[in-house]
Amino acid sequence: MPRPPLPQEFWVLWTGTLVNRVGTFVEPFLVLYLTSQRGLSPAQAGIVLTAYGAGAVASQIAGGALADHIGRRTTLIGGLLASSVALVALGAARGTTQLLVTAFVVGLVGDLYRPATAALVADLVDPAERPRAYGLLFWAINLGFMIAAATAGFLAEQSYTLIFAVDALTCAGYAAVVAVGIRKDPPRRDHDAEGSAGFRTALADRTFMLVCGLTLIHATLYLQVTITLPLAIIDSGLSPSDYGLIAALNGLLIVVLQPWVSNQLARADRMRWIALAQTVMAIGFGLTAFAVGVPAYAATVAIWTLGEILMAGLLVATIADLAPPEARGRYQGVFGTSFGGAVLIAPLMGTWVYQELGADALWFGCFGIGLLAAAGFLALRPALATRLSEPVPD
């Protein structure tokens, strides 16, 4: 039986996401920029990245509240334009203080659009089709990332200024796509922040908060891909372009496999598949301890990417289904703090362990903690099944 088509506005978001991610150069290369161009040690770079993470935590909450109060479209456009300006400022920053301040600002405005995007998809798409819709957005993110990773390394070897400039331009491009393609928000029920369904409801939702806590662990481990994996690859004698090509494999596998997997898992037992995905990712990270050379690093990337593909779309769709319709932005904002918090924790944890205890301790630690997170997701399966069997008003 053919699947129903997704709304036109969804494809506008998909296109804008792709435009933006094609130029996502700064995030995966920021640690290399700070250590090679600004002369910071790995631990000092970790502090700057933590400032970015502190901004990202606040950004998710602010973005969720703005999405519910002033609208999804306005929040998307405003956040993306602010991100464009902030990236230029970060690229021009000199000295530790300027780097800390501008990194915080980039984090603060950089994620405003994410809760708005997730809430808008939930507004537009029926619950049964949300895993497919979020999976396709994830596919666009990684199609863009694959292109960005393959080219950013070569640009970095020419000039890091180009990386900041292109990233800023593509943020503005996403804003332009939304401004032209989505003329207004879809109808929805509005409640003020002190209403019956908002931040207080989200924080009192035990199942939701446990999913957020486990997602924080998952994201903290996953972010080592852009924090300590580049350092490990460079320290093993490979070049920034080698890292870019290795990272591009992640995007390539997702582009090839994600659409098929999203269709297969649309009505899957979510927590069981999420737990399996987390286990596969933990194995991939653990095997990184044994990697030497481009083929070996590429093999470990392929393993944890398979886990990432299995998880894609399922977590965000689960949050969309748990959230009351009038508080979708705020639920997505609280959920987004799992990733914002990870951006805060992961640089400090990863760079400290890498510098003080060594790469093996880092990757074996990721393996063990990843397995614990998988067990946690599996333990939530009965509670989630009970919640999602209840009718959700729309």
C-alpha positions, 0 to 999 in steps of 0.5 A, spaced: 500 500 500 503 506 497 504 511 503 500 518 503 504 524 500 507 529 505 505 536 505 508 541 501 511 545 507 515 539 509 519 539 503 520 546 504 523 545 510 527 539 507 530 543 502 532 548 507 535 543 511 539 541 505 541 548 503 544 549 511 547 542 512 551 543 505 555 549 508 555 546 515 563 546 516 564 550 522 562 545 527 566 538 525 572 542 524 571 547 530 576 543 535 581 543 529 581 550 528 582 552 535 588 548 536 591 549 529 589 556 528 588 559 535 594 555 538 589 552 544 591 546 547 585 540 547 583 542 554 583 549 552 579 548 546 574 543 550 573 550 554 571 554 548 566 548 546 563 548 552 561 555 552 558 553 545 554 548 549 552 552 554 549 557 549 546 551 546 542 549 552 539 556 553 538 556 545 533 550 545 529 552 551 528 559 548 527 556 541 521 552 544 518 557 547 519 562 541 516 557 537 510 556 541 509 563 542 511 567 536 510 562 531 514 556 528 516 560 521 518 567 525 523 563 530 526 559 524 527 565 520 530 569 526 534 564 529 537 562 522 539 569 520 542 571 527 546 564 526 549 567 520 551 573 523 554 570 529 558 565 525 562 571 522 563 574 529 566 567 531 571 567 525 573 574 526 574 572 534 581 573 536 584 571 543 581 566 548 576 571 551 573 573 544 573 566 542 569 564 549 564 569 548 562 568 540 562 561 541 557 562 547 553 566 542 553 562 536 551 556 541 545 561 544 542 563 537 544 557 533 539 552 535 533 556 536 530 554 529 531 546 531 525 546 536 521 550 531 522 545 525 521 539 529 514 542 532 512 544 525 513 537 522 509 535 528 503 540 526 504 538 519 504 531 519 500 525 521 502 521 527 503 515 523 508 518 518 512 522 523 518 517 523 518 517 516 518 525 516 523 526 521 527 520 518 527 524 511 529 530 515 535 526 518 537 524 511 537 531 508 541 533 514 546 527 512 546 528 505 548 535 506 553 533 511 556 528 506 557 534 501 560 538 507 565 533 510 568 531 503 569 539 501 570 542 508 577 539 509 580 541 503 577 548 504 580 548 511 587 547 508 586 553 504 583 558 509 579 557 515 575 563 513 572 560 507 569 555 512 566 560 517 563 564 510 560 559 507 557 556 513 554 563 515 551 564 507 547 557 508 544 559 514 541 565 511 539 561 505 535 556 509 532 562 512 530 565 505 527 558 503 523 558 509 521 565 508 519 564 501 516 557 501 512 557 508 507 564 508 504 562 515 504 557 520 499 552 520 493 553 525 494 550 532 492 551 539 495 557 543 496 557 550 501 561 554 507 559 558 503 558 564 498 554 561 496 547 563 501 544 557 508 547 557 514 547 561 511 545 567 507 539 564 514 537 560 518 537 566 513 533 570 512 527 565 516 522 567 517 518 561 519 524 557 524 526 562 527 519 562 527 519 554 531 526 555 536 523 560 538 517 556 538 521 550 543 526 553 548 520 554 547 518 547 548 525 545 554 526 549 558 519 546 556 521 539 559 528 539 566 525 540 565 524 533 566 532 532 570 533 538 575 527 539 575 523 533 578 529 529 584 529 534 585 522 534 585 521 527 590 527 526 594 525 532 595 518 528 598 522 522 593 523 518 591 530 515 584 534 515 582 532 508 583 524 511 578 526 516 573 530 512 573 523 507 572 519 513 567 523 516 563 523 509 563 516 509 558 517 515 553 521 510 554 517 504 551 511 508 546 515 511 544 517 504 544 510 501 540 507 507 536 512 511 530 512 506 529 505 506 530 504 513 525 509 515 520 506 511 521 499 514 521 502 521 515 507 521 511 502 525 516 499 529 517 497 536 521 504 538 524 502 544 527 496 542 530 498 535 533 504 539 536 500 544 539 496 538 541 502 535 545 504 541 548 498 542 551 498 535 553 505 536 557 503 542 561 497 539 563 502 533 566 507 538 569 501 542 573 499 536 575 506 534 581 504 540 584 499 535 583 503 528 590 505 525 589 508 518 584 511 513 581 504 512 580 502 519 577 508 521 572 508 516 570 501 518 569 504 525 565 509 522 561 505 518 559 500 524 556 506 528 553 509 522 549 503 522 546 504 529 545 512 528 541 510 521 537 505 526 535 510 531 534 516 526 527 519 526 525 514 532 527 519 538 524 525 535 517 522 533 517 519 540 517 526 543 512 529 538 507 523 540 508 524 547 507 532 547 500 535 547 499 539 541 499 546 544 506 545 547 510 541 542 515 547 541 516 547 548 517 539 549 522 539 543 525 545 546 526 541 553 528 534 549 533 539 545 537 540 551 539 533 551 543 535 545 545 542 548 547 539 555 551 534 551 554 539 547 556 542 554 558 536 557 562 532 551 567 537 550 570 537 557 569 530 558 572 528 551 578 532 551 580 531 558 579 523 558 583 524 551 589 528 554 589 525 561 587 518 560 589 517 553 585 515 547 583 507 549 580 510 555 576 514 551 573 509 546 572 503 551 569 508 556 564 510 550 563 503 549 561 501 556 557 507 557 553 506 551 551 499 553 548 502 559 544 507 555 542 501 551 539 498 557 536 504 559 532 505 553 530 498 553 527 498 560 523 504 558 519 500 553 513 498 557 512 505 559 512 508 552 508 502 549 502 504 555 503 512 553 503 511 545 497 506 546 493 512 548 489 516 543 493 523 542 489 529 541 490 533 534 
